[in-house]
Amino acid sequence: APTFAELFETNELKAQIQEKDTVILILKEKIKSLCADDKERKEQSKVEDIETQNLELVHRVTNLSAENNHLKQTYKQLFDSIKSSRVQTKEQCDDLINKVNLKSVEVADLNVSLQEKFLVITALKE
């Protein structure tokens, strides 16, 4: 049978073990808490990264939209300019075609007149 001193020492050792077990449990809880905090910080960091990327994309889309609107306006001005030039060119072409037709008639009349004069000269020579 254990002596009183041995029982006292055993109880004291059990108390120390219990105390150390309690410290271990407290430390495990602290580790869990720190891990959870770290996980939360990492998730928050990811969220912040995504928000930053989103802002950058919104900025890029805004810039591209402005550039697109500018290009639309530029091409509309070019189209309107080409349309106007086309109308002027068509009018000039039509005018030139009319002048050529008139000159063709004039040349044909001169050819007829020339042939008549040639016939008269030929008749006079004989």
Residue pairs with C-beta under 8 A, 6 or more apart in sequence:
2 10
